[in-house]
Structure formats: C-alpha cells, structure tokens
Amino acid sequence: MLPFDSPGASLRDTPGSLLAGPMIDSVAMRTLSATFLAFALVTAASGLAAAQPTAFVGGRLIDGTGRVIDSGTVVVDGGKIAAVGPTASTAVPAGATRIDVTGKTLMPGLINAHGHVAATVGLRADPSSYTRENLLRQLRTYAQYGVTTVYSLGDDQAAGFVLRNEQSTGTVDRARLFLAGPVITGDTAEAARANANKAADLKPDLLKIRVDDNLGTGRKMPEAAWRATIEQAHARGLRIAVHIYSLDDAKATLAAGADFIAHSVRDQPVDEAFINGLKSREACYCPTFTREISTFIYDATPSWVDDPFFVKGVDKDIPAQLSDPKRHEQIRASNAWKAGQQYKVGLEVAKRNLKTLVDRGVRIAFGTDTGPPARFQGFFEHLELEMMVDAGLTPMQALVSATGDAARCHRKTGELGTLAAGAAADVLILGANPLDNIRNTRTIEQVWIAGKRAF
C-alpha cells in the first residue's frame, strides 16, 4: 500500500478509507457515489444561496449626497451595492431575494467621523478594559443604532488595530472601525516627530494631536511640537486631525496643514480667514456638540434617561446611576462640572459657528466624540443630529454630513456613506422619513452591514 502523500496514491490506498482493501461491492460503490453527489449538490446550493443578490424594492431612498428617490430600488450583491435607482427603471436580477420596503426610508449607515472605542466600562474609565470583547461590544452598540462606521480618534491600542484589519475580509457584523492610534504628544519638535513616527509605524488611518489647554488647566502642546507633528504626518503619507478649542489655534493649525478640525471653535465667531482656509484646503470641520453636553448635563437627571431608545443600548443600572441625587451633588462639587459651565457657554458659540460654516459651503464631518464615560455610543449620534438641526441645519444637511460628507472627509468617497453602485452595502431601513423630522432616524427597523443584516 502506498503512503497517502505518495505519487499515485488513491482513496483505495488510504489506511482506514471506506475503499481500503482488495474489493468493494458495486452496491456500496453506488451508495457511496450517491452520497458524494448529494453532498456536492448541497454544497453547491449553499454557495449559490450565499451568493444570491438582495433587492430592496419600493422604498424612499436618501442616498447620502442630497438626492432623494421617492420610490427606489437598491440591489446588493457580494457585500456591495450593485445598482440603485428608481424602481421603474432599475432591474432586479433573476433569483435575487426581493425585500418590499414600500413606505419605508432607506439611507446609508451613519458614519461617526470622530468617535472612540475606549477603555470604558459603564460610567467609568478602566485601563484594563481595552480588550477585544469590550471593543466588539462597543462596535455592536454603535451598529445597533445605525452607526455602521466609526473613526476612533485617539488612544487606540493593539486590539483595535486587529479588529480594523479583520474587517478587510468583508465579513462585518458590527460597525466598521478606523483608527488614529495614540494621540501624538511631545514638548519639543524632536520628541513630537519621534512619537509621530512611532504612531505611523502602527499603520493608522490618520494621526491626531491636541492643541488645547483644557480651559487653562493644562499645558498646551508647544507650537514647534505640533508643527513638527503635522509635517511628519504628511511626510509619512498620513492626514492629521487636530483637537482645538479656540479660533486662533484652529486657524494656526489649519494654515500649517491640518486636514481635519476635530471639534467646534467655541471661544468666538469664526472669521473669513478660517472659512477661506477650510474651503481652499478642502479641510473638514467636526462639531461634536454632544461632547459639550457631557461636561455639564449630569448635575441633574437627563430628560432622556428613561427613553427606551436610550435604555436599549446601555447597561441596565445606568439609568438609576444617572438619576441618583447623590451623584448629582458630587458632580456639582467637582472641578470638572465648573469647567462644564464654560463649555456650556461655548456650546452656544459652537452652534452659531456651525450654521455660519454650512451657509458658507464648508464641508461638515458628523462626529460626537463618544466612547469615553457618559458619552453614550449610538444614542448620542442621534442626539447630535437633532442638535445640528436645532443649530439651523436642515435635516438633509445633517444627514449628508453623517453619510456622504463624513466619508469624503476621510477619503472614502465611493466606498462608504452613499447608496451608490460600488459602495459598501451599509444600509438602514427606517420606519419614518427623517427629512420630515430628524428624530425619525430613531425609527430603525433594520441595519445591514456589508450586505448582511446585522440588526
């Protein structure tokens, strides 16, 4: 008998094979052949079923660019959108699974251009909780609320990079994740440049720096250091996001080459130089209003603490903790709350600045800075949309900032953020039209990611 891996070996030569031995009767051979044939047919059928396209037919389509199709069809195949257009003129492939979405609204999954996956457990930070399991929990929470892509801008570690790399296989059952790696620090140009290189070696999607003294409570990154970081990021082929508070810092970093302004200007009205700088460099501006409310709202019970839409995405003890009068007292006695009162004033400046920038044609990247304690992933994204509309944006402007423009700001046009042929099939099915009322983004009935239903 030949060894199994020898040239000329066959099933008959394999020790223990059903065909081992000198003879096998013809009935057994026919039975075995039929078994193999049935197995092959089942396998082929399964493969065919997995490869079948899906067509969402008859729904209102908000495509992420500002266009609406009142009765449209989206065809999904292989994790991507294969076709999209009016139902009357968009062919559905033979054998496709048809899903009637008449009366529903379809739109791309939300993109958080500035969020975080963080070492957070409940209402506290826990450095040991930056684990695969905790990050997956957070990404699934985002997805449950229709946030299908998150850019985590800072404090990202190895477990996050592993998850980022895994999503390239196309099998995604949670929000997609992109990362900035560690926030770049340094007191000198040399130190900052070295830290930028260390972060770039991790192969992040962009880099981030903070140019802010936290309302006078900390030391701002020296100008020589942040300039060196911006320069080194570009030398390594990476864009860079900048955390700012003041208009002066926003203008200075933008002029030095910043690609993404990661928070609102909150100290004074934006001016012509800043507006023109954003437009000429095609840089993006990310308001993060809900970051501001997290600094001052918890001195009392939030109005939404028992809202089912909030409760579904948090640990069951969170509402009771947020309603606890003793906790409210502790917060009011803290230095963080005192700083929050200044952020509360700054929020009103930020709202006016957002309206000015939108009116002047600046591209807005939707973001929330969720992930740290009490910045609730998923729920805050919907609250952010509402706050943007309250600031004077139309529902369509807010939605475009959270879909097509968020993708464009992170150089993902054509890949994410739109209902367009070739884009990832990240699709939300809503029970009501958010163009009528932005709160209708909460009427999520289904979330599809990479062409598969996730929720």
N, C-alpha and C positions, 0 to 999 in steps of 0.2 A: 504494500500500500504506500502511495506517495505521500509525503508530507503535504498539508493543505496549501502551504505557500509555495510548493514546487511547481515549475512549469509543467503543464499537462495535468495538474490535479483537477478533480471534479467533485461534485457533491457526493458521488458514489464512493470516492476515496476518502471522504472526511470521516474521522472517527466519530461515532455516535450519530451520524447522519441517518435520517429516515431511509436513505438509499444505500446505506452501508451493507456489505455482504454480497455474496455472489449473485443473488437473484432477487427480484421483487415482482410480485404477480401483477398482471395487467390491470386488474380491478383497482388495486392500491395505487398504481401509477395514474389511472384515470381520475381517481378520487383526489389524489394529491394535485394533479394538474388543475382540476376544477377549483380546488381551494386557492391555489396561487392566482388563478384567473379572477376569482371573486375578490380576492384581496386587492389585486391590481385595479379592478374596476372601482372598488370603494375608494381606494386612494386617489384615483384619477378624478372621481366625482367630488371628493372633498376638496381637491385642489381647484377644481372648476368653481365650486361654490365659494371658496375663499377669494377667487379672482373676479367674481361677478361684480359689475359696477352697480352703484346705487344711484337712483334718481329721485331727488326731492322735487315734487311737481306741484305747481299752482300757488305757491306762496308769494308774499310780498318780499322782494329782495332789496336789502340795503347793502350795497356792495363794498363799502369801505372807502370809496373815493368821492362820495357825494351824490352818486347816482342811485335812483330808485327804479325798480321794475315792479309794477303793481301785481302782475301775475307772471311769475318766472319759474324757471326750472334750473336746478343745479345738478349736474351729473358728476359723480365721484367715482374714481377708478384708481386702484393702487395707491391709496393714501393721498392723492392729489385731485384737484378739480379738473375734470376733463372738458367740461363745457358748461357755459352759463349764458342764459338769455331769456327772452320772452317765451313762455310756454308754447305759444302758437308756432314758433319758428325754431325751437330747439329740439333736436331729435333725441329720443331716448333709445339707447342701444337695445337690440333684441336680447332678451334674457336678463336684463337689468332688474334689480329689485326696485319697484316703484313705491315711494312713500308720498301719500297725498298730504300736502301741507296747506291746502286751501284754507284761508282765514288766518294763517299763521304768518309771522315775520321771521325771515332768515337774515342773519348777518354774520360777518366773520367773528371768530373768537376775539375777546378783548386782549390787548397787549399792554402789559404794565411796563412802560419804558424805564421806570425807576421804582423797583421794589427790592425785596430781600428775601432770601431763605436764610434763617438765622438760628442761633443757639438760644432759642426761646421755648419755654415751657409754661403754658398758661399766661400769667401776668408777670412772669419773672424771667430774667436772663439766667442762663445756666451754661457756662462754657463747655461743660461735658456733653451737652445735648446736640452738638453739631454732628449728628450721626445720619447715616443713610436712612434709617427708619423715620427719624424726625423730619428730615428734608422731604421725603416722599409724602409724609402726612401733610406737610405744608403745601406741596405742589398739587396734591389731590384736593385740598381745600380750595386753593385758587381755582382749579378746574371746575369744581362743583358750582362755583359762582360764575362760570363762563369766562374766566381769565385763562386763556389757553397758552399764553407765552408770558414769561417774566424775565426781565433783566435785573439780576441781583447786582447792585452797585456797591460792592464793598464787603470786606470781612469774609470773603469766600475762601473755603478750605478744600482739602483734597476730595472729601466725599461729594462736594458739589460738582467738582470737575469730572468725577466718574459718571455722575448722572447726566451731565451735559454731553459727555462723549457717547453714552449709551443711546441717546435719542437719535443719533445719526442712522441707526438701523431702520428707522421708520416706524417701529412699534412703540407707541406712546400712549399710556393710559393715565397721564397726568399732565399738568402744564409743562410746556417746553421751558427749558432753563438756559439762560446765557449769563456769563459771569464777568465781573471786573477784577476778581482776585482781591488781594489785600489792598486797602487804601494806602496810597503812597505817602510816606512821611519823610522827613529829613530836615535838619536845621541848617544844612549847607547845600550848595549846588551839588557837590561831590556825593554827599550821602544820599540825596534825593535821586540822583542819577543812578547810583548803585542799586537803590531799592526799586527803582523803575525797571531796571534790567532783571532783577530777581523775579519781579511780578510778571514781566513779559515772558520769561522763560517758562512760566506755567501755561503759556498759550491761552490767555484770557481773550474775551471778545472785545474788550476795551479796557482802559485803565481809569482810575479815579483819584482825585485829590480833593482836599478840603481847604478852602481859603476863607476861614471864618474863625472868629474868636469866641463864639458862643455867648454873644451879648456881653463881652468883656470879662468872661470868667475863665478864659483860656488864652493860650498863645497862638496867634495866627501863624500859619506856615510862612516863613520868610519869602520875600519876593524872589530872591535869587534861587531859592529851592523850587518854588512852583514853576518858575520859568524853565529851569533845567528839566523838570519832570515833563512838561509839555513838549519841550524839544526832543527829549529822549523817547517819549511815546511815539512821536511821529517818525523818528529815526528807526524805530522798531516796527513801523507799519501799523500802529495802533491808534485809534481815536481816543480822545480823553474827555471824561466828564468832570465837571468842576462843581463842587458844593460851595455855594455862595449865600450871603445874606444881603449885602449892600450893593447898590448900583455901581459904586466906584470899583469894587472888586470884580463884579460881573463884566464891566467894560474892559478893565485891565487884562483879565484872563482871556476874554474873547479876542482882544487885539493881539494877544500873544499866541493865539492859535487854538484855544479851547473849542471843542466840537459840540459840546452838549452842556447847557446850563441846567444843573440838576435840581434847582429849587427856584422859587419865586424871588424876585427882587422885592424886599419887604420894608426898606427904610425910606424910600422916596419914589416919586413917579419916574418911570423910565423916560429917557430923553431920546432926541433924534440920533445922537451918535450911537447909542446902544441899538436902537431899532435898525438903523442902516447897517451896523456891524453884523447883526444876526442875519439880515437878508442877503448882504453881499457875500457872506461866508457860507450861506445855507446851513447855518448852525441852528440847533433846536433848543427850545425852552420848555422846561418841565415844571408845572406849577406846584404839585404836591400839597394841595390845600389841607388834606386830611392829616398830614404830618403836623400842621399847625394846631388843629383842634385837639390832637392827642396831648398837647402840652398844657391845656387848661380846662378841658371839659370834665375831667374826672373828679372835680371838687363837689359834684352832686351826681345824682343818678341820671345817666343819659336817657333821653326820651325814647331811644330805640332799644333799651336793654331787654325788653320782653317781646320785641318784634320777632315773629317766627323766622323771618328771613335772616336775622342776625343769629338767633339761637341755634339754628341748624348747623352752623359752622364752627361752634366753639365748644369747649369742654362744659359739661353740664353745671359746674359750680361757678362759672364765670359771671353769669347774671347776678347771682347772690353777692359775689365779691364786689361787683361794680355798684351794687345798691347799699352796701354796708356804710352806715353813718360814721362809724369809727374810722374807716378807710378815708372817707371824705375829709374828716378832721385832720388826719395825718398828712394828706395831700396839701391841704390849705396851709399847713405849718411848714411845708418844705420849701427849700430854696428853688427847687425845680418849678413849683407852682408859681412862685413870684416871677421867675423868668417867663413862665407861660403867659402872664398878663401882658408882657411886652409883645410876645408872639401873637397874642390875640389882637392887639392893635395892628401889628404888621400884617395880619391876615387881610384886613380891610384894604390896606395898600396893595397887597398882592392881587386881590380881586380886581381892583381898578386897573392895575397894570396888565393883567391878562386880557381884559376887554380891549385895552389900547393896542396891545400887540396883535391880537386877532384882527382888529379893524384895519391894521396897517399891513396885514398879509404875512406876518411872521408864522413860521410853522411851529405848531404846538405838539409836544410829545406827552401824551397822557401818562401820569405817574402818581404814586401815592406815598412812597417810602414805607410801605407796610412791611411787616416782618418782625421788627423789634417789639417788646412787650406793649400791649394795649394799642397796637396799630394792627387792626384785625384784617388779615388777609381775606380777600374775596368780598366781604361786606363793605369795607372801606372803598373799594374800587367803585361800587355803585353809588356810595355816598359822594365820592369825588365827582362823578358825572353830574350829580344833582347840584353840587356846589359850583361847578363850572357854568351850568345853566343859570343858576342864581346870580352869577357874576356878569351875565349878559350874553353868553353864547347861546346860539340856537341848539336844540337837541342834535341836529345834524352835524354842526361844527364840533360838538363834544364827542360824538360817535366817531367822526373821521379822525380826530386826534387820538382816539383809543384803538384805532384799527389801522387804516392805510397810512396815516401820517406817522404813527408810532413805529410802524415797520420801516417806513422811509427814513426816519431819523436814525435808525440803527442799521441802515443799509440792507434792508431785507425786502425791498420792493420787488414784487413778483413772486416772492417766496412765502410771505406771511401777510396777514392783515387785510386781504381783499377776497371777494368772491370773483375770481378770475381764472381762466384756464391756465394751468401750470402751477398755481399756488397750492399750498398745503390745504387739505380739506379739513380745516378747523372751523366748524360751523355751529352757530347757536340757533335753536328754534325757540322762538318766543311766542307766548300766547296772545300778546297785545303789541301794538305798534309804539316803539319808543319815540317816534317823531311826533306823536300826539302828546306824549307825556314821558319825560326822560325816566321817570320811575318805572316805566314798563319794561326796562331792562331786567327788572326783577322777576318778570313772568317767564323765567327759563323753564322750558319743558324738556329739552334735550340738549346735551353738549356732545358734539362729535369732534374727535381729535384724530388727525391723520386718517380720516375716512372711516373711523370706527366709533361707535357710541361709547362714550366714557361715563356719562351720567344721564 
